[in-house]
Amino acid sequence: MKPSRLRYFLFVFSFLPILLAVAAPAAQAAIDWKQLFPIASPPARSYLAMAYDIASEKVVVFGGFDGRGYLRDTWTFDGWDDLGQS
């Protein structure tokens, strides 16, 4: 298996407002945060599932609740791609 280019990065996903931040490599003394502004991003939600897929080197977000109903969409972060409903 090839080494992951995201091996030393921390992803923080916040819901109000949507925020995806990437921390600098853990080996650095000071953490340097960078807020990203992707063209498309998941709508605000709670009760979602999120995991890191080591094979594709992407963060995957599935489903959740938006205050009106349950969501069945899947998003990946490599610049947020909407994978549609399952």
Steps between C-alpha positions, in 0.01 A plus 500: 500500500635843410552750784215743550566862412248593774667294767589789731201724442201564723159567348247700699146505363269755660131537423397860572637641273656223296873509559770264395841580636827323449771505764868513413704181536513389861880508499499881490526685831214742423171395345415712200129487408364572155127548435391361165218638287395222260263587215253236624461372855247292693206689651497538880408178679525303821513125575719425198763234445851609403810290431833514321537263203867409489470341152371817331662737753169682546278593792150355449182651651171308484146596593389682809204715604444857378222598744224409254585144408765234466758534225629212287772683307871417490780755467875455472766757570759549237334831424150364599334277244128423531462127437119518500254296702557140596 
